[in-house]
Amino acid sequence: MTSTPAINLPGSALPSIFVAHGAPDLPLGNNPARQFLSTLASRIKRPRAIIVISAHWQERVATISRAPAPRTIHDFAGWPGPLYDMTYPARTDPDLVAEIIDLLKRAGIRHGTDDGRGYDHGVWVPLSLIYPGADIPVVQISLSLNGSPGFHLDLGRALAPLRLREILIIGSGASVHNLGALAPEGSAPPDWALAFEDWLHDAISTSDLEELLKFPRRPAEARIAHPTPEHLMPLFVNIGAGLGTETGKAGYGFERLYHGFSYGSIGMTSYAFGSRS
């Protein structure tokens, strides 16, 4: 069996990773995106705990789930029956929740807590492939409803110190997400999806935060690639966590871990970010 190379970013901190969770049936398939997620853990030092920011949880302020054993939420309909039997029985980590609250307070970021929130499919679909044993604590943090890319970048910056304490920060969304343009699995992506992916990768590659933060006003294809912006917002948290307290355009290193599409119009591209300092 061919070994999978480790993520090659400078420093000893865990990377900040953006993954695409795809359609809910991703765990049942055998496509390249599923294979990528199934080997991702082998490329990273095993974390002490995981934070997930999912596109499928938005609140008025950034909200931290602190349910001791979050239930598995099957927040979809019309998919194969076995998906509704899947569970992800990870537990949360009250000490990590307290650390997150302290960091957000220090950063002046408005936040809340939720004692009953379960893991939506933006959490358990990718984690069931990356860490199928569900034996690492997982804390979910919501997106801020109507929060800008800049807000979510700052949220990631606030969380960045946790990377030095063996906490893996995962953003779960999609590089392209237009459910109205779905096609059979394996279909070629449309030109507008490829154009948006090119814009995104070019801006990330050049550390052009000014350009990235223009989303969803730019590029011209943004409103087609993301009719609503929430599936790209976790990426900004990951970039912020990669930047940490660095400033300027050259504050992060990055690696594109996977590039591809599912169902034609779901971008499955994944990135790792880490400070160059």
N, C-alpha and C positions, 0 to 999 in steps of 0.2 A: 504494500500500500504506500502511495506517495505521501510524504509528510507535508503538512501545511505550514508555510513559513509564519514565524511570529510577526506581529505588527511591529513595524520598524519606525518607532518614534523616539526622540531623545528623552533622556531623563528617566527616573525610576517610578514616577507616578503612573497610575493606571490611565489608559487613554479615556477620552470621552467619545462615545460611539453613537452615531446615528444609524439606525437600521430601518428598513421598510418592512412593515408587518404583512403587507399584501392583502389578498382576500382571505376571509376566515378559513377557507379550506387548505391553506398553505401546509399545515401539518400532515395532511392526507396525500399530498402530491409527491412527485419525484422530479421536480424541475430544478434547474440550477440554483435558484434563489434559496430553495429549501436546503439543498446540499451545502450552500455557503453558510447558512445559519447553523447547520448541524456541526460544522467544523470550527465555528468561531471561538468557542471556549478553549480550544487547543492552542489558540494563538495569543491568549491573554493569561497573565498570572491570575490564579483563582482569587476572586474578590472576597472580602469579609462580608460585604453586603452590597445590594444593588439598589439604585434609585432609577425609576422609570418615569419619564414624562411622555404620556401617550396623547396622540391627537384626539382620542375619544373621551377625554375628560377635560371640560372647560368650566371654570367657575368665575365668579365676579373678581375674585382675587386668587392668587396662587394658593392652592389648598393642599394640605398634606394629609394623606390617609394614615390613620393610626389604629385601625381595626386590628386586633391581635392576630387574627387568622382570616384574612380577607377571603370572601367567597369568590368563586369563579363566575363572572357575568357572561352570559351568552347573548351579547347585544347585537344580534343579527337574526335574520329569518330566511328560510328557503334554501338552506345549505344542507349537505348530506347529514343524515341522522347521527352518525358516530361523533360528529363535532359537539353535539349537545350532551354527550356523555363525558366529554373531556373535562378534567379539572386540573388546576394548578395549585396544590395545597401548601404553598410557601407561607411562612409566617412573616410578620413585620418585625421591626427592631425598635423598641421604645427609646433606646439610647440614641440611635441614629435620628429618630424623629426629633428628639430634643436638640441634637446638634444642628439639624436643618433649621429649626425654629430660631435658634440663637444666631445662625449665620444670616438669615433673612432679616432679623431685627437689626443686626449690625449694619446691614446694607440699606436699611430704610425701605425694604420692600414689603408692601402690605400683603398679609397672608392670613390663612385660616386653617382649621383642622376639620377633619371629618372622621367620626368614630365608626361609621358603618360602611364606608365605600369598599367595594370589592375590586378585583382585578378585571378590567375590561379586556376585550380581545387584542387591543393594542399592547397589552402587557403579556397576557398568557400565551398568545400565539407565538411570538418570537421566543419567549423564554422556554416554552415547551420544547423548542428545538435547540436552543443554546445551552440551557441547563435543565435537562429533562428530569433530573432527580428532585427538583423543587426543594433543595436542601440548603439554599442560601437565602437569608432574609431579604425581602423585597419591600421597599417603601415607594409608593406612587405619589407623584406631585402633579397637580393639574396644570394645564395651561391657564392663562388669564384670558377670560372671554373678552374679545375685542382688544387684547393686548397687542402692541406693535412688535415687529421684529426686534427693535431696540430694547423694549422691555424684556423680552425673553433672552436676549443677549446678556443683559444685566443680571437676570435670574441665574443664568449659567455661571457668570463671573462670581456671584455670591456663593455658589456651590463648589467652586473650583478647589478650595482647600481640602475637600473630602477626598479628592483623587490621591492625595498624599497619604491618606489613612486607609488605603486599600478598599475604597468605595468605588464601584463601577457605575458611572452615570450613562444611562442609555436613553436616547430619544427615539421614540417609535412613531413613524409616520409614513411618508412616501415622498420621493423626489418629484413625482408627477402623480396627480390623483384626480382623474375625471371619470366618474362612474357612468356618466351619460354616454361615454364613447367606448365602453367595454366591447371587446371582441373575443372570439375563441382563444383559449390559452395557446400560446405559441405564435399568435398573429404579430406581424411587424408593427411597431409603433408608428403613429402618424407623424408627419413632418413637424407639426407644432410641438409635439412631445420631445422630439429629438432636439429641436431648436432651444427649448427651455432647458433641457439637460445640458446642452453645450454652454448656455449662458451661466448656469449654476456652477458647472465645473470650472469654467474660465475664471469666474469671480473668486471661487474658493482657492484655485491654484495660485492666483496672484495676491491672495490675502486682501482683496478689495472689499473691505467692510462697507465703505461708502456705497458701492454699487449693490452689494447684497441687501443692505438695509432699505433699498428702494422698493423691494418686494412688498406688496403685490402690484405696485404701480409700474414696475419694470420687471422683465422685458415686455415686449409687445405681446408675447404668447402667455404671459403669466395668468391672465384671467381664464384662458382656455385650459392651461395645464393644471390650474387650481381654481375651480369656480368658487370655492371657499378656501381660505388660506390655512386652516388649522393643521393640515397634514404636513406642511413645511415648517411650522413654528417650532417643533422640537429640535430641528436642526440648529436654530439660532441658540437654543439653550446649550447644545453640545459645543458650538463654536465658542460661546462665552466661557464654558467650563474649560475649554482648551486654552483660551487666552489667559484665563485667570486674572491676575491684576496687571498683566502686560497692557501697554497702550501702543497705538500706532498700527500701521498696516502689516507689520512683519512679526506679530506677536505669537503666531501659532505655527506648529508643524501639522501636517495632515497626511493621510494616506487614503486613497480611494480603495476600499476593500472589495467592492463588488459593483458591477454595472450591468443592468439589464432591465427587462420589462416583464410584466405579467398581465395577462388578459389585454394586451395591446396598449392600454392607457394607464396602467399603474406602474410608476417608476420604482424599481427595487434597488436603486443605487444606495450604497452604504459608505460611510466615511468614519475614520477615526481622527481625532484631534488631540493635540498635546502641546503644551508650551515649549518654546525653544530654549527657555532659560533653564 
